[in-house]
Amino acid sequence: VGIPVILDWLVHFTFLGYYTFLSTSPDPIV
């Protein structure tokens, strides 16, 4: 596993978690 793969997964889960946080927030700031 190379660095680019790790970065790709990291970015993917970061955006996924951020999107989930905004979706579950009572007053999401878009």
Wavefront OBJ file of the C-alpha trace (Angstrom):
o trace
v 0.000 0.000 0.000
v 1.502 3.290 -1.106
v 1.085 6.811 0.176
v -1.343 7.897 -2.608
v -3.690 5.050 -1.668
v -3.634 6.029 2.004
v -4.285 9.669 1.134
v -7.172 8.676 -1.145
v -8.827 6.638 1.612
v -8.165 9.385 4.161
v -9.778 12.054 1.977
v -12.689 9.748 1.140
v -13.531 8.973 4.768
v -12.965 12.607 5.783
v -15.529 13.866 3.274
v -17.856 10.961 4.098
v -17.705 11.749 7.810
v -18.091 15.484 7.173
v -21.124 14.914 4.944
v -22.660 12.597 7.546
v -22.047 15.225 10.253
v -23.806 17.902 8.192
v -26.684 15.563 7.375
v -27.297 14.658 11.022
v -26.862 18.224 12.270
v -30.105 19.933 13.411
v -29.121 23.115 11.560
v -26.574 22.154 8.894
v -24.422 24.950 7.505
v -24.017 24.393 3.799
l 1 2 3 4 5 6 7 8 9 10 11 12 13 14 15 16 17 18 19 20 21 22 23 24 25 26 27 28 29 30
